[in-house]
Amino acid sequence: MILKVSNFLLVVQAFLTANGSFNPSVLEDEMVKCHTGARVNLRRQCDAYRTGTPEELEATGEYPELEDGCNTITWREANQDNNWGNCMEMTVDEEFRYITTNNVPDYYMNPYCPIGLGYGYCVPQEVTCFFPDLTCGEDNGEGTTEYGDIWVPQLAHFKIPLVGNPTRADRPGDMYDAVLVGAEKDMGPAQGVAINGINIQGPNDAGDVSIDEGGFQLACGGHVTPPTTNLD
């Protein structure tokens, strides 16, 4: 599957480049790795799309600060009185929207297992299983409970143009590329961010298998990623 997607990307890029419209800001091999969901040490290889680290973007002084405790709150501490652990601050100038978030949803979220409690994280349709030794419900490190996986706060920053322009001469573009529109982000695979601060990522998770083909539970809505603390 990854080989097929890689070939498709290269064909599309060649076609668009020939028409003078596709000019990504990252190298071709970096683009292919991110789009195909390649992993090294269980991490998606999308850092080339980051415009800086969380520390670097925070140091610019452009982004709002979160309240104390937003980056250390736990799923067990979250409740309706603290917005279920969600923290998101946003400021706006004449051109951009600046968002700082801890990537925690602003609603209660049950512990989650993609296939079921006591099962793993891969389905037979996947060519490569990146988590062959993980069983949902076991102690897999931070972000796990005996009932399934739970969220862990992750600091992120996003700078987004206030006015989009889908008719730009360089469209269509790379969906992960923030540089060409003057945007910034410290989370490479993020394509955007919802109004509650939750990042929206691309369609290449779950081993390039669709949720219909793979038979995953929770076919609509968000989910946490497999915990990998004990495997890193």
MDAnalysis code that builds the backbone (N, CA, C; Angstrom):
import MDAnalysis as mda
import numpy as np

u = mda.Universe.empty(696, n_residues=232, atom_resindex=np.repeat(np.arange(232), 3), trajectory=True)
u.add_TopologyAttr("name", ["N", "CA", "C"] * 232)
u.add_TopologyAttr("resid", np.arange(1, 233))
u.add_TopologyAttr("resname", ["MET", "ILE", "LEU", "LYS", "VAL", "SER", "ASN", "PHE", "LEU", "LEU", "VAL", "VAL", "GLN", "ALA", "PHE", "LEU", "THR", "ALA", "ASN", "GLY", "SER", "PHE", "ASN", "PRO", "SER", "VAL", "LEU", "GLU", "ASP", "GLU", "MET", "VAL", "LYS", "CYS", "HIS", "THR", "GLY", "ALA", "ARG", "VAL", "ASN", "LEU", "ARG", "ARG", "GLN", "CYS", "ASP", "ALA", "TYR", "ARG", "THR", "GLY", "THR", "PRO", "GLU", "GLU", "LEU", "GLU", "ALA", "THR", "GLY", "GLU", "TYR", "PRO", "GLU", "LEU", "GLU", "ASP", "GLY", "CYS", "ASN", "THR", "ILE", "THR", "TRP", "ARG", "GLU", "ALA", "ASN", "GLN", "ASP", "ASN", "ASN", "TRP", "GLY", "ASN", "CYS", "MET", "GLU", "MET", "THR", "VAL", "ASP", "GLU", "GLU", "PHE", "ARG", "TYR", "ILE", "THR", "THR", "ASN", "ASN", "VAL", "PRO", "ASP", "TYR", "TYR", "MET", "ASN", "PRO", "TYR", "CYS", "PRO", "ILE", "GLY", "LEU", "GLY", "TYR", "GLY", "TYR", "CYS", "VAL", "PRO", "GLN", "GLU", "VAL", "THR", "CYS", "PHE", "PHE", "PRO", "ASP", "LEU", "THR", "CYS", "GLY", "GLU", "ASP", "ASN", "GLY", "GLU", "GLY", "THR", "THR", "GLU", "TYR", "GLY", "ASP", "ILE", "TRP", "VAL", "PRO", "GLN", "LEU", "ALA", "HIS", "PHE", "LYS", "ILE", "PRO", "LEU", "VAL", "GLY", "ASN", "PRO", "THR", "ARG", "ALA", "ASP", "ARG", "PRO", "GLY", "ASP", "MET", "TYR", "ASP", "ALA", "VAL", "LEU", "VAL", "GLY", "ALA", "GLU", "LYS", "ASP", "MET", "GLY", "PRO", "ALA", "GLN", "GLY", "VAL", "ALA", "ILE", "ASN", "GLY", "ILE", "ASN", "ILE", "GLN", "GLY", "PRO", "ASN", "ASP", "ALA", "GLY", "ASP", "VAL", "SER", "ILE", "ASP", "GLU", "GLY", "GLY", "PHE", "GLN", "LEU", "ALA", "CYS", "GLY", "GLY", "HIS", "VAL", "THR", "PRO", "PRO", "THR", "THR", "ASN", "LEU", "ASP"])
u.atoms.positions = np.array([
    [0.830, -1.210, 0.000],
    [0.000, 0.000, 0.000],
    [0.864, 1.260, 0.000],
    [1.921, 1.276, 0.837],
    [2.783, 2.450, 0.899],
    [3.471, 2.672, -0.441],
    [3.883, 1.579, -1.089],
    [4.523, 1.706, -2.399],
    [3.567, 2.303, -3.414],
    [2.312, 1.840, -3.403],
    [1.319, 2.365, -4.338],
    [1.084, 3.848, -4.112],
    [0.942, 4.250, -2.837],
    [0.702, 5.657, -2.532],
    [1.904, 6.499, -2.925],
    [3.115, 5.973, -2.671],
    [4.328, 6.708, -3.039],
    [4.370, 6.954, -4.536],
    [4.068, 5.928, -5.324],
    [4.070, 6.085, -6.780],
    [3.036, 7.093, -7.227],
    [1.869, 7.059, -6.588],
    [0.813, 8.013, -6.941],
    [1.261, 9.438, -6.656],
    [1.890, 9.647, -5.495],
    [2.349, 10.975, -5.145],
    [3.372, 11.491, -6.149],
    [4.275, 10.614, -6.542],
    [5.309, 11.030, -7.482],
    [4.720, 11.376, -8.838],
    [3.722, 10.616, -9.274],
    [3.070, 10.902, -10.554],
    [2.342, 12.242, -10.484],
    [1.615, 12.455, -9.400],
    [0.888, 13.717, -9.233],
    [1.851, 14.888, -9.199],
    [2.941, 14.718, -8.436],
    [3.909, 15.803, -8.360],
    [4.510, 16.104, -9.730],
    [4.844, 15.072, -10.473],
    [5.429, 15.283, -11.802],
    [4.462, 16.025, -12.712],
    [3.178, 15.655, -12.648],
    [2.170, 16.298, -13.498],
    [2.010, 17.771, -13.140],
    [1.908, 18.037, -11.837],
    [1.690, 19.414, -11.414],
    [2.912, 20.278, -11.645],
    [4.107, 19.689, -11.426],
    [5.321, 20.451, -11.669],
    [5.437, 20.828, -13.136],
    [5.048, 19.887, -14.019],
    [5.107, 20.154, -15.450],
    [4.203, 21.315, -15.828],
    [3.139, 21.505, -15.059],
    [2.222, 22.606, -15.326],
    [2.590, 23.861, -14.540],
    [3.736, 23.810, -13.851],
    [4.236, 24.990, -13.158],
    [3.416, 25.403, -11.964],
    [2.794, 24.442, -11.252],
    [1.901, 24.837, -10.174],
    [2.228, 24.206, -8.823],
    [3.139, 23.231, -8.792],
    [3.376, 22.525, -7.537],
    [4.803, 22.773, -7.071],
    [4.965, 23.540, -5.995],
    [6.290, 23.893, -5.490],
    [6.334, 23.703, -3.980],
    [6.449, 22.470, -3.515],
    [6.464, 22.221, -2.072],
    [7.701, 22.806, -1.419],
    [7.580, 23.102, -0.123],
    [8.702, 23.689, 0.606],
    [9.568, 22.637, 1.274],
    [9.197, 21.354, 1.142],
    [9.991, 20.279, 1.730],
    [10.537, 19.389, 0.622],
    [11.565, 18.629, 0.945],
    [12.150, 17.723, -0.035],
    [11.177, 16.605, -0.382],
    [11.341, 16.062, -1.576],
    [10.410, 15.045, -2.068],
    [10.371, 13.815, -1.163],
    [11.544, 13.334, -0.711],
    [11.539, 12.139, 0.112],
    [10.875, 12.379, 1.456],
    [10.998, 13.603, 1.984],
    [10.323, 13.944, 3.239],
    [8.817, 13.983, 3.035],
    [8.384, 14.498, 1.895],
    [6.965, 14.547, 1.582],
    [6.376, 13.142, 1.498],
    [7.074, 12.247, 0.819],
    [6.588, 10.882, 0.657],
    [6.494, 10.173, 2.002],
    [7.486, 10.357, 2.873],
    [7.478, 9.701, 4.178],
    [6.276, 10.124, 5.016],
    [5.957, 11.403, 4.982],
    [4.831, 11.879, 5.780],
    [3.505, 11.431, 5.191],
    [3.366, 11.545, 3.883],
    [2.103, 11.205, 3.235],
    [1.784, 9.714, 3.293],
    [2.812, 8.882, 3.370],
    [2.573, 7.443, 3.391],
    [2.535, 6.864, 4.791],
    [2.686, 7.716, 5.807],
    [2.578, 7.231, 7.181],
    [3.782, 6.454, 7.663],
    [4.949, 6.660, 7.043],
    [6.156, 5.953, 7.473],
    [6.484, 6.305, 8.917],
    [7.020, 5.348, 9.644],
    [7.370, 5.555, 11.051],
    [8.798, 5.091, 11.311],
    [9.491, 5.839, 12.172],
    [10.795, 5.454, 12.688],
    [10.709, 5.571, 14.199],
    [11.050, 4.477, 14.896],
    [10.869, 4.433, 16.347],
    [9.437, 4.809, 16.728],
    [8.486, 4.343, 15.915],
    [7.045, 4.494, 16.127],
    [6.539, 5.915, 15.906],
    [7.389, 6.834, 15.496],
    [6.972, 8.211, 15.253],
    [6.755, 8.440, 13.767],
    [5.653, 9.112, 13.424],
    [5.434, 9.505, 12.041],
    [6.516, 10.477, 11.606],
    [6.942, 10.356, 10.372],
    [8.053, 11.137, 9.858],
    [7.552, 12.383, 9.129],
    [7.097, 13.352, 9.924],
    [6.514, 14.574, 9.364],
    [7.169, 15.840, 9.901],
    [8.295, 15.710, 10.590],
    [8.920, 16.888, 11.190],
    [9.364, 17.908, 10.156],
    [9.569, 17.480, 8.914],
    [9.986, 18.433, 7.879],
    [8.930, 19.508, 7.649],
    [7.701, 19.207, 8.029],
    [6.617, 20.172, 7.839],
    [6.456, 21.122, 9.021],
    [7.205, 20.901, 10.085],
    [7.157, 21.833, 11.205],
    [7.920, 23.102, 10.851],
    [7.405, 24.224, 11.280],
    [8.133, 25.476, 11.081],
    [8.955, 25.834, 12.304],
    [8.889, 25.016, 13.329],
    [9.655, 25.225, 14.541],
    [9.206, 24.253, 15.616],
    [9.964, 24.153, 16.673],
    [9.576, 23.336, 17.817],
    [8.623, 24.140, 18.702],
    [7.920, 23.488, 19.623],
    [7.063, 24.254, 20.549],
    [7.837, 25.335, 21.294],
    [9.070, 25.017, 21.666],
    [9.879, 26.002, 22.390],
    [10.240, 27.185, 21.496],
    [10.548, 26.898, 20.234],
    [10.929, 27.970, 19.321],
    [9.755, 28.881, 19.000],
    [8.580, 28.307, 18.753],
    [7.419, 29.148, 18.447],
    [6.975, 29.933, 19.679],
    [7.057, 29.306, 20.835],
    [6.688, 30.015, 22.063],
    [7.608, 31.196, 22.313],
    [8.881, 31.042, 21.976],
    [9.874, 32.089, 22.216],
    [9.671, 33.317, 21.338],
    [8.876, 33.202, 20.259],
    [8.645, 34.365, 19.394],
    [7.793, 35.424, 20.075],
    [7.045, 35.032, 21.099],
    [6.180, 35.978, 21.787],
    [4.881, 36.270, 21.058],
    [4.655, 35.604, 19.920],
    [3.443, 35.849, 19.139],
    [2.241, 35.051, 19.646],
    [2.516, 33.972, 20.358],
    [1.444, 33.054, 20.732],
    [0.975, 33.283, 22.166],
    [-0.331, 33.148, 22.412],
    [-0.849, 33.311, 23.781],
    [-0.369, 32.181, 24.676],
    [-0.329, 32.445, 25.981],
    [0.097, 31.445, 26.948],
    [-1.107, 30.719, 27.535],
    [-0.894, 29.464, 27.897],
    [-1.933, 28.690, 28.563],
    [-1.826, 28.861, 30.077],
    [-2.914, 28.596, 30.766],
    [-2.900, 28.677, 32.214],
    [-2.013, 27.589, 32.806],
    [-1.545, 27.828, 34.018],
    [-0.735, 26.835, 34.710],
    [-1.523, 25.540, 34.869],
    [-0.853, 24.440, 34.678],
    [-1.498, 23.145, 34.851],
    [-2.074, 22.557, 33.588],
    [-2.148, 23.344, 32.519],
    [-2.758, 22.843, 31.283],
    [-1.943, 21.732, 30.649],
    [-0.637, 21.765, 30.836],
    [0.213, 20.761, 30.205],
    [0.519, 19.575, 31.113],
    [-0.023, 19.602, 32.328],
    [0.207, 18.495, 33.259],
    [-1.094, 17.835, 33.711],
    [-2.226, 18.357, 33.307],
    [-3.499, 17.783, 33.723],
    [-3.634, 16.358, 33.183],
    [-4.310, 15.503, 33.941],
    [-4.484, 14.113, 33.536],
    [-5.948, 13.817, 33.251],
    [-6.170, 12.733, 32.531],
    [-7.532, 12.305, 32.206],
    [-8.353, 12.075, 33.464],
    [-7.756, 11.540, 34.519],
    [-8.485, 11.254, 35.756],
    [-8.877, 12.524, 36.498],
    [-8.172, 13.615, 36.255],
    [-8.478, 14.884, 36.914],
    [-9.503, 15.709, 36.139],
    [-9.754, 15.363, 34.900],
    [-10.626, 16.169, 34.045],
    [-12.090, 15.986, 34.426],
    [-12.846, 17.102, 34.423],
    [-14.274, 17.064, 34.723],
    [-14.930, 18.293, 34.114],
    [-16.233, 18.401, 34.282],
    [-16.956, 19.503, 33.654],
    [-16.598, 20.865, 34.255],
    [-16.035, 20.867, 35.458],
    [-15.664, 22.129, 36.088],
    [-14.352, 22.688, 35.547],
    [-13.509, 21.865, 34.971],
    [-12.266, 22.362, 34.366],
    [-12.249, 22.149, 32.861],
    [-13.458, 22.164, 32.278],
    [-13.616, 22.044, 30.826],
    [-13.038, 20.747, 30.298],
    [-13.115, 19.698, 31.115],
    [-12.646, 18.361, 30.754],
    [-11.157, 18.322, 30.418],
    [-10.411, 19.307, 30.968],
    [-8.967, 19.347, 30.746],
    [-8.536, 20.170, 29.552],
    [-9.486, 20.625, 28.767],
    [-9.174, 21.370, 27.549],
    [-8.638, 22.765, 27.854],
    [-7.567, 23.131, 27.170],
    [-7.009, 24.477, 27.250],
    [-6.698, 24.953, 25.830],
    [-7.227, 26.096, 25.470],
    [-6.965, 26.673, 24.156],
    [-7.080, 28.184, 24.267],
    [-6.040, 28.869, 23.826],
    [-6.046, 30.326, 23.808],
    [-5.786, 30.791, 22.388],
    [-6.442, 31.887, 22.007],
    [-6.319, 32.378, 20.636],
    [-6.259, 33.891, 20.622],
    [-5.363, 34.429, 19.817],
    [-5.301, 35.862, 19.573],
    [-5.323, 36.090, 18.066],
    [-5.650, 37.314, 17.674],
    [-5.795, 37.638, 16.254],
    [-5.165, 38.998, 15.981],
    [-4.435, 39.087, 14.871],
    [-4.002, 40.396, 14.399],
    [-4.648, 40.651, 13.041],
    [-4.114, 41.542, 12.241],
    [-4.757, 41.895, 10.982],
    [-4.684, 40.784, 9.936],
    [-3.739, 39.863, 10.087],
    [-3.544, 38.840, 9.064],
    [-3.706, 37.408, 9.545],
    [-3.378, 37.158, 10.830],
    [-3.295, 35.778, 11.275],
    [-4.037, 35.520, 12.583],
    [-4.346, 34.260, 12.774],
    [-4.906, 33.745, 14.013],
    [-3.807, 32.926, 14.701],
    [-3.537, 33.203, 15.982],
    [-2.492, 32.509, 16.722],
    [-3.143, 31.662, 17.808],
    [-2.850, 30.368, 17.773],
    [-3.498, 29.426, 18.680],
    [-2.458, 28.651, 19.474],
    [-2.676, 28.573, 20.775],
    [-1.895, 27.699, 21.649],
    [-2.862, 26.738, 22.301],
    [-2.534, 25.450, 22.283],
    [-3.470, 24.441, 22.763],
    [-2.734, 23.298, 23.447],
    [-3.444, 22.597, 24.326],
    [-2.870, 21.378, 24.915],
    [-3.437, 20.122, 24.256],
    [-4.237, 20.302, 23.209],
    [-4.763, 19.191, 22.405],
    [-5.621, 18.212, 23.202],
    [-6.264, 18.703, 24.229],
    [-7.206, 17.889, 25.002],
    [-8.624, 18.287, 24.603],
    [-9.506, 17.346, 24.301],
    [-10.871, 17.695, 23.889],
    [-11.662, 18.347, 25.018],
    [-12.608, 19.190, 24.662],
    [-13.425, 19.888, 25.659],
    [-14.709, 19.123, 25.958],
    [-14.610, 17.820, 26.029],
    [-15.751, 16.967, 26.359],
    [-15.203, 15.667, 26.936],
    [-16.054, 14.930, 27.646],
    [-15.607, 13.670, 28.223],
    [-15.296, 12.674, 27.117],
    [-14.232, 11.946, 27.292],
    [-13.811, 10.974, 26.290],
    [-13.521, 9.653, 26.978],
    [-14.252, 8.620, 26.596],
    [-14.057, 7.299, 27.171],
    [-12.682, 6.733, 26.813],
    [-12.148, 5.849, 27.653],
    [-10.969, 5.084, 27.226],
    [-11.287, 4.361, 25.920],
    [-10.278, 4.234, 25.072],
    [-10.529, 3.806, 23.695],
    [-9.604, 2.666, 23.287],
    [-10.158, 1.680, 22.629],
    [-9.392, 0.618, 21.974],
    [-9.898, 0.523, 20.534],
    [-9.015, 0.609, 19.536],
    [-9.478, 0.654, 18.145],
    [-10.177, -0.611, 17.684],
    [-9.804, -1.767, 18.234],
    [-10.403, -3.030, 17.813],
    [-11.175, -3.687, 18.946],
    [-10.812, -3.363, 20.175],
    [-11.504, -3.906, 21.333],
    [-10.540, -4.137, 22.476],
    [-11.056, -4.084, 23.698],
    [-10.237, -4.294, 24.881],
    [-9.615, -5.689, 24.841],
    [-8.312, -5.751, 25.055],
    [-7.620, -7.025, 25.007],
    [-7.083, -7.389, 23.635],
    [-7.347, -6.544, 22.648],
    [-6.847, -6.776, 21.293],
    [-5.709, -5.790, 20.993],
    [-5.085, -5.955, 19.846],
    [-3.971, -5.100, 19.470],
    [-4.415, -3.854, 18.723],
    [-3.515, -3.351, 17.879],
    [-3.757, -2.091, 17.183],
    [-3.661, -2.237, 15.670],
    [-3.612, -3.453, 15.191],
    [-3.459, -3.673, 13.758],
    [-4.528, -4.631, 13.251],
    [-4.868, -4.491, 11.992],
    [-5.828, -5.386, 11.350],
    [-5.105, -6.126, 10.222],
    [-5.635, -7.271, 9.796],
    [-4.941, -8.072, 8.767],
    [-4.684, -7.320, 7.467],
    [-5.499, -6.311, 7.170],
    [-5.334, -5.584, 5.898],
    [-4.069, -4.732, 5.861],
    [-3.483, -4.446, 7.013],
    [-2.300, -3.593, 7.046],
    [-1.077, -4.365, 6.554],
    [-0.336, -3.738, 5.636],
    [0.876, -4.362, 5.104],
    [1.940, -4.446, 6.191],
    [2.081, -3.371, 6.954],
    [3.049, -3.316, 8.046],
    [2.338, -2.933, 9.331],
    [2.529, -3.717, 10.382],
    [1.970, -3.387, 11.692],
    [3.064, -2.713, 12.504],
    [2.833, -1.444, 12.848],
    [3.837, -0.701, 13.592],
    [3.767, -0.962, 15.093],
    [2.698, -1.614, 15.539],
    [2.522, -1.847, 16.974],
    [2.240, -3.332, 17.253],
    [3.102, -4.237, 16.803],
    [2.798, -5.667, 16.918],
    [2.787, -6.188, 18.347],
    [3.445, -5.501, 19.261],
    [3.575, -6.003, 20.625],
    [2.686, -5.276, 21.626],
    [1.788, -4.452, 21.143],
    [0.894, -3.706, 22.034],
    [-0.461, -4.380, 22.133],
    [-0.989, -4.451, 23.349],
    [-2.343, -4.942, 23.579],
    [-3.109, -3.883, 24.340],
    [-4.227, -3.467, 23.820],
    [-4.996, -2.394, 24.433],
    [-5.581, -2.865, 25.762],
    [-5.373, -2.069, 26.797],
    [-5.831, -2.407, 28.136],
    [-4.708, -2.832, 29.054],
    [-3.545, -3.147, 28.479],
    [-2.379, -3.459, 29.282],
    [-1.616, -2.178, 29.600],
    [-0.649, -2.266, 30.492],
    [0.146, -1.099, 30.852],
    [1.182, -0.844, 29.771],
    [0.857, 0.060, 28.876],
    [1.754, 0.424, 27.785],
    [2.426, 1.764, 28.020],
    [2.388, 2.244, 29.259],
    [3.008, 3.513, 29.577],
    [1.985, 4.630, 29.685],
    [2.470, 5.858, 29.607],
    [1.612, 7.031, 29.743],
    [0.489, 6.999, 28.707],
    [-0.733, 7.255, 29.164],
    [-1.864, 7.256, 28.252],
    [-2.623, 5.950, 28.211],
    [-2.371, 5.043, 29.159],
    [-3.076, 3.768, 29.164],
    [-3.791, 3.555, 30.487],
    [-4.894, 2.823, 30.433],
    [-5.600, 2.356, 31.618],
    [-6.021, 0.911, 31.364],
    [-6.554, 0.263, 32.387],
    [-7.033, -1.106, 32.220],
    [-8.291, -1.168, 31.370],
    [-8.879, -0.002, 31.074],
    [-10.094, 0.051, 30.255],
    [-9.836, 0.524, 28.822],
    [-8.606, 0.896, 28.521],
    [-8.287, 1.395, 27.193],
    [-7.376, 2.609, 27.263],
    [-7.134, 3.230, 26.135],
    [-6.206, 4.354, 26.042],
    [-6.911, 5.680, 26.300],
    [-6.171, 6.601, 26.869],
    [-6.710, 7.913, 27.210],
    [-5.766, 8.999, 26.684],
    [-6.277, 10.224, 26.625],
    [-5.474, 11.313, 26.083],
    [-4.375, 11.737, 27.054],
    [-3.348, 12.341, 26.513],
    [-2.262, 12.957, 27.268],
    [-2.059, 14.343, 26.665],
    [-2.002, 15.391, 27.471],
    [-1.851, 16.733, 26.897],
    [-0.553, 16.885, 26.111],
    [-0.651, 17.627, 25.023],
    [0.515, 17.886, 24.174],
    [0.454, 19.338, 23.702],
    [1.427, 20.122, 24.098],
    [1.459, 21.530, 23.742],
    [1.686, 21.707, 22.245],
    [0.908, 22.598, 21.625],
    [1.069, 22.862, 20.196],
    [0.706, 24.309, 19.896],
    [1.306, 24.824, 18.820],
    [1.064, 26.202, 18.384],
    [0.713, 26.202, 16.901],
    [-0.224, 27.067, 16.540],
    [-0.645, 27.183, 15.144],
    [-0.829, 28.658, 14.783],
    [-0.309, 29.036, 13.639],
    [-0.512, 30.369, 13.075],
    [-1.221, 30.183, 11.747],
    [-2.433, 30.721, 11.643],
    [-3.297, 30.441, 10.497],
    [-3.760, 31.747, 9.852],
    [-3.655, 31.866, 8.536],
    [-4.158, 33.076, 7.869],
    [-5.651, 33.278, 8.136],
    [-6.045, 34.508, 8.364],
    [-7.460, 34.794, 8.608],
    [-8.303, 34.592, 7.360],
    [-7.715, 34.857, 6.207],
    [-8.458, 34.750, 4.957],
    [-7.744, 33.757, 4.037],
    [-8.419, 32.676, 3.711],
    [-7.854, 31.702, 2.799],
    [-8.107, 32.082, 1.350],
    [-7.362, 31.470, 0.449],
    [-7.534, 31.762, -0.972],
    [-7.311, 30.498, -1.782],
    [-8.350, 29.700, -1.990],
    [-8.200, 28.453, -2.752],
    [-7.948, 28.666, -4.236],
    [-7.989, 29.907, -4.697],
    [-7.749, 30.178, -6.121],
    [-6.321, 30.641, -6.377],
    [-5.465, 30.545, -5.376],
    [-4.064, 30.938, -5.560],
    [-3.454, 30.203, -6.740],
    [-2.480, 30.830, -7.389],
    [-1.851, 30.240, -8.564],
    [-1.087, 28.967, -8.234],
    [-0.649, 28.824, -6.969],
    [0.121, 27.637, -6.603],
    [-0.758, 26.537, -6.018],
    [-2.074, 26.623, -6.188],
    [-2.969, 25.543, -5.762],
    [-3.242, 24.610, -6.933],
    [-3.413, 23.306, -6.729],
    [-3.418, 22.653, -5.427],
    [-2.016, 22.532, -4.861],
    [-1.931, 22.467, -3.534],
    [-0.636, 22.368, -2.892],
    [-0.566, 21.154, -1.984],
    [0.550, 21.013, -1.332],
    [0.759, 19.935, -0.379],
    [-0.080, 20.208, 0.864],
    [-0.932, 19.257, 1.242],
    [-1.878, 19.511, 2.322],
    [-1.202, 19.726, 3.675],
    [0.052, 19.295, 3.839],
    [0.750, 19.489, 5.113],
    [1.611, 20.749, 5.125],
    [1.744, 21.409, 3.997],
    [2.690, 22.507, 3.853],
    [2.101, 23.813, 4.363],
    [2.649, 24.317, 5.468],
    [2.160, 25.569, 6.052],
    [2.932, 26.779, 5.538],
    [4.165, 26.561, 5.113],
    [5.058, 27.662, 4.763],
    [4.526, 28.498, 3.607],
    [3.986, 27.842, 2.595],
    [3.601, 28.547, 1.374],
    [2.460, 29.524, 1.573],
    [1.703, 29.387, 2.665],
    [0.613, 30.329, 2.938],
    [0.940, 31.230, 4.115],
    [2.206, 31.207, 4.551],
    [2.627, 32.069, 5.643],
    [2.238, 31.567, 7.017],
    [1.779, 30.341, 7.099],
    [1.343, 29.779, 8.376],
    [2.522, 29.170, 9.133],
    [2.272, 28.788, 10.385],
    [3.282, 28.138, 11.203],
    [2.635, 27.037, 12.026],
    [3.437, 26.035, 12.389],
    [2.953, 24.973, 13.266],
    [4.147, 24.199, 13.802],
    [3.971, 23.594, 14.964],
    [5.027, 22.758, 15.524],
    [4.610, 21.291, 15.568],
    [3.525, 20.966, 14.876],
    [3.053, 19.592, 14.764],
    [2.969, 19.256, 13.278],
    [3.956, 18.526, 12.775],
    [4.107, 18.315, 11.346],
    [2.907, 17.758, 10.613],
    [2.266, 16.664, 11.103],
    [1.179, 16.061, 10.330],
    [-0.159, 16.794, 10.444],
    [-0.206, 17.855, 11.230],
    [-1.465, 18.584, 11.381],
    [-1.799, 19.351, 10.109],
    [-3.041, 19.229, 9.676],
    [-3.531, 19.977, 8.517],
    [-4.280, 21.236, 8.929],
    [-4.752, 21.236, 10.144],
    [-5.520, 22.362, 10.641],
    [-5.810, 22.168, 12.112],
    [-6.647, 23.046, 12.652],
    [-6.999, 22.951, 14.060],
    [-8.455, 23.373, 14.232],
    [-9.200, 22.607, 15.025],
    [-10.600, 22.917, 15.274],
    [-10.716, 24.080, 16.254],
    [-11.902, 24.613, 16.391],
    [-12.117, 25.783, 17.232],
    [-11.870, 25.495, 18.699],
    [-11.866, 24.203, 19.082],
    [-11.566, 23.854, 20.472],
    [-10.084, 23.529, 20.669],
    [-9.267, 23.719, 19.631],
    [-7.836, 23.535, 19.762],
    [-7.330, 22.165, 19.385],
    [-8.201, 21.251, 18.979],
    [-7.771, 19.911, 18.620],
    [-7.242, 19.908, 17.188],
    [-6.038, 19.373, 17.015],
    [-5.447, 19.350, 15.680],
    [-6.135, 18.312, 14.808],
    [-6.163, 18.571, 13.524],
    [-6.754, 17.673, 12.534],
    [-5.618, 17.130, 11.670],
    [-5.476, 15.812, 11.649],
    [-4.373, 15.207, 10.918],
    [-4.859, 14.510, 9.657],
    [-3.908, 13.985, 8.910],
    [-4.188, 13.498, 7.571],
    [-4.751, 12.099, 7.485],
    [-5.032, 11.650, 6.275],
    [-5.737, 10.391, 6.031],
    [-4.813, 9.195, 5.901],
    [-3.642, 9.238, 6.519],
    [-2.705, 8.131, 6.325],
    [-2.402, 7.398, 7.620],
    [-3.272, 7.530, 8.622],
    [-3.106, 6.758, 9.848],
    [-3.616, 5.341, 9.618],
    [-3.470, 4.506, 10.623],
    [-3.992, 3.133, 10.583],
    [-3.434, 2.335, 9.422],
    [-2.145, 2.554, 9.133],
    [-1.492, 1.738, 8.113],
    [-2.050, 1.914, 6.728],
    [-2.548, 3.119, 6.419],
    [-3.113, 3.399, 5.100],
    [-4.348, 2.556, 4.806],
    [-5.036, 2.116, 5.836],
    [-6.259, 1.340, 5.659],
    [-7.437, 2.204, 6.092],
    [-8.491, 2.265, 5.287],
    [-9.650, 3.073, 5.648],
    [-10.374, 2.438, 6.832],
    [-11.118, 3.245, 7.579],
    [-11.833, 2.718, 8.736],
    [-12.906, 1.730, 8.315],
    [-13.430, 1.880, 7.103],
    [-14.414, 0.915, 6.616],
    [-13.753, -0.421, 6.310],
    [-12.631, -0.371, 5.615],
    [-11.931, -1.601, 5.245],
    [-11.366, -2.300, 6.474],
    [-10.845, -1.502, 7.415],
    [-10.224, -2.084, 8.589],
    [-11.207, -2.501, 9.663],
    [-12.442, -2.008, 9.597],
    [-13.444, -2.377, 10.585],
    [-13.208, -1.756, 11.952],
    [-12.628, -0.557, 11.956],
    [-12.336, 0.085, 13.232],
    [-13.611, 0.556, 13.918],
    [-13.574, 0.548, 15.245],
    [-14.667, 1.111, 16.018],
    [-14.559, 2.631, 15.986],
    [-15.617, 3.299, 16.439],
    [-15.658, 4.758, 16.492],
    [-15.347, 5.339, 15.120],
    [-16.188, 4.990, 14.168],
    [-15.945, 5.393, 12.782],
    [-16.140, 6.883, 12.549],
    [-16.657, 7.604, 13.511],
    [-16.824, 9.045, 13.376],
    [-16.361, 9.697, 14.663],
    [-15.538, 10.740, 14.554],
    [-15.064, 11.423, 15.745],
    [-13.592, 11.181, 15.974],
    [-13.068, 11.756, 17.043],
    [-11.640, 11.668, 17.313],
    [-11.276, 10.450, 18.131],
    [-10.005, 10.183, 18.211],
    [-9.512, 9.092, 19.038],
    [-8.078, 9.385, 19.423],
    [-7.609, 8.710, 20.457],
    [-6.225, 8.855, 20.868],
    [-5.360, 7.898, 20.056],
    [-4.075, 8.199, 19.972],
    [-3.162, 7.335, 19.233],
    [-2.613, 6.253, 20.154],
    [-2.114, 5.154, 19.600],
    [-1.570, 4.099, 20.459],
    [-0.457, 4.638, 21.358],
    [-0.467, 4.288, 22.635],
    [0.588, 4.744, 23.558],
    [1.886, 4.000, 23.295],
    [2.956, 4.729, 23.194],
    [4.232, 4.091, 22.827],
    [5.350, 4.391, 23.810],
    [5.007, 4.923, 24.982],
    [6.043, 5.340, 25.930],
    [6.978, 4.185, 26.278],
    [6.436, 3.018, 26.526],
    [7.263, 1.884, 26.930],
    [8.021, 1.251, 25.767],
    [7.697, 1.666, 24.534],
    [8.348, 1.092, 23.365],
    [9.397, 1.988, 22.769],
    [9.355, 3.290, 23.112],
    [10.299, 4.242, 22.522],
    [11.730, 3.932, 22.953],
])
